[in-house]
Amino acid sequence: MKSSEVKKYKLVPSELPAALQAKCPRCRRGDMFTTPMYGFKLQKMNDHCPHCGVKFEREPGYFYVAMFVSYGMNVIEMLIAGMLTYLITGNVTDPLLYVMVIFPVVFILSPFNYRFSRVILLYWLTPGLNYNPEMSRDKTE
């Protein structure tokens, strides 16, 4: 393998870093989202990968499944926030304390849940959408 080929393949991140950066699951080079996770604009997802052209929404209503993934993420986050509140305060009798802690945590993490529920769905819950090294090559090769 030539050194130029090695350099091209080193630019492609492995599965977990590519998922954390919200890159395309097929080529791991194109961005899945056009906007940042937190900002003044709503998150917008590309219809197709800008690098390899794979269509992200596999069928109409495909991302409804991501709501179930997001729900699971919310439950875990609420449990962790509730347990940390108990460990820090030791208060078991005041439900308002837990409400005032858990709801802001859910609100603050909702952009994270939106983005990564879709990433989890595409990377690990979609059969047939696997990494293809041929797709990650530059188009000029």
C-alpha positions, 0 to 999 in steps of 0.5 A: 500500500502506498503512503498516499493511500495510507494517508487517505484511509487515516483521515476516515475515523473509526466507528465510535469517533465518526458517530460522536462527530455525527458523520455518515455511517456509510462513508464516515466522511460526510456530515449528517447535520448542517447546523451545530447541536447547540445554537440559535438555529434549529438542527437541520439534518441533510437528506443525503450524505454530501460525500457519498450520497446515501439517503439518510431517511430510508423510508417515509417516517423512518425517524419515528423510531428515533423517538423511542431511542430518545425516550430511552435516553431521556429515562436514563438521564432522568434517573441519573439526575434523580439519583445525583440529586438524592446523593447530593441533598439526601432529601427524599420527601420534597418532590418539587426539588426533583422536578426542579432538577430533572426538567431543566436537565431534560430541557438542556439535553434535548438537542443532544438526544435529538441528534444522537438518537438519529445517529444511534438509529443509523449506526447500530439499529439500521440493517444493511447500512454499514461502513464501506471503505470504497465510499470513503475515498475522494471522488477525484481518485 
